[in-house]
Amino acid sequence: MTLQKKTQLPISTGGGHKSDVRTQFAALCYKVVDGKTRILLITSRRSGRWIVPKGWPVDQMRPAAAAMMEAYEEAGVDGKVVDFCLGLYSYQKTIEDSEGLPCVAAVFPVKVKSLLKKYPERKERKRRWFSVSKAATKVVEPELARIIKTFDPALLPY
């Protein structure tokens, strides 16, 4: 049996309801240095806790491309996204004074070529490289921690 590379088609963002679970696309930004994988985390704008770049779907854009766009905007990443979902994690997104929106984020790996000095959210966030094990302890979402802890770029399908 041969596996064929498949590409996610662009999505349409219309038709949602206020109480629906929202979907976001996240970037697990990484580099390999001396055989060791390093994970880039950024701070959230409100609480300052460590997170991965993520954002809302963009009409007619593939999920992996949307994740790459967030990696650039929020972390200044110049790199290459792999069109392969590593997994999903859930969380409550706080928006203004709301109780929180239930969200599920699909995580896509992004191999970082370089970090740009100038990027859209550079004054709003900090960014830092961590070992895989340390990055997994820095995020609060257990499902995201598990995705990070088990991430091995050598196992990517392409």
N, C-alpha and C positions, 0 to 999 in steps of 0.2 A: 504494500500500500504506500503510495506517495502522497505527501502532504503538499498542497498547493497554497501559495501565498494568496490570501484574500485581503481585500481592502474594504474598510468600512465605508459605506456610501454616505454622502452628505445627508443631514437630517433637516426636518422641518420643525420649527419651534412653535407653531400655532396650536390652539385648541386646549390649553390647560385650564384647570380650575384653581381657585384660591387655596383650597384645602389639600390639593394633590401633593404627593411627595415630589420634591424638585430634584432634578438631576444636574450635577455639575461634572466638569471634566478637570482632572488633576494631573499634574506632572511630577513624577518621581525623578528629579534631576540627579544625575550621578556622574562620577568620573572614576577611573581606575588609575591608582598611583602605586607604583612598585608592587603590583599584583593585588592591592587592597582596594576594595570599593569604598568610595566616599559618597555621602548623601548630602545634598544642599537643602537646608531648611531655611525658611524665612519667618519673620514674625507677623502675626496678624495685626491689622491696623488698630483694632479696639483694645484687645487685652494684652497684646505683646507676647502671646504664647507662640511656641514653635509649630509651624504648619508647613504643608507643601503648597506650591502655587496651584490655584484652582479658580474656576469661574463658570459662568453660565454658558449654555449652548449658544452658538452663533448660527443664525439661519443660513442654511445651505453650506455649512462648513462641517467637515468630518470631525468626529470627537477628538481624535489624536491631534489634529491641526489646532483645534480650540485649546487643548491642553498646552501645546507648544506656544501659542499666542500668550497664554497666561504666564508661562515660564519667562517669556521675554518681558511682558509688562510689569510683573510683580518682582522678578528676581534679576532681570537683565541678562538672561541666559541666551547665548548664541550656541545652538546645538542642533541635534537631529532627534526627532521623535520617532519612536517605533510604533507602528500601527497595530499594537497588541495590548489588550487590557490585562493588567497584572492582577486586578481584583477590584472590589468595591468596598467602600466604607460608608457608614452612616453617621450623621451628626445633626444637631439642631443649629440652624443658622439664625443668629439674632439680627433682626433688622429693625432699627429705631426702637420703638416701644412695644413691639409685638412679642408674643409669647415665644416665638421662634418658629421657623419653618423647618419641617422635616426634610432633610436632604440626603441624597445618596451620591457619592462621588466615584466615578470610574477613573482609575489610575493608569496612566500611560508612562512608560519609561522614556526619559530624555537624556541622551548622552551629551554632556556639556563639552563644547569645544573651547569656549571662553566665557568670561563674565564681563559684561560691558560696564563702563563707568557711568554712562548716561543711559537711563531707561525711565519709563513713565512714573513708576512708584518709588524711585530711589530715596525720596525724602520722607516716605511714609513707613518704610520697613527696614529691618536689618536682615542680613543674610549671613549664613555661616555653614561651613563644611563640618560634617560629623562622620565618625565611623558608622557602619551599619548598626552595630549594637547600641551605640550611644544615641543615634538618631531615633531608634525605636523607643528608647526610654523618654525622649524629649516630647513626643507627640502624645496627646491625651486620648485620642480615639484608639481603642484596642484593636479594631480591624485594620486600621492604617499601620499601627505598630507591627502587627503580624505580617502585613505586606512588605514593610521595610525589612523586618528581621529575616524573612525568607528570600529576599531579593538577591539574585545572582545573575549578573549580566551575561555570563557564559551560557545560561539556560534559555536565553531569548530565542524564539523560533527563527529569527533571521537578523 
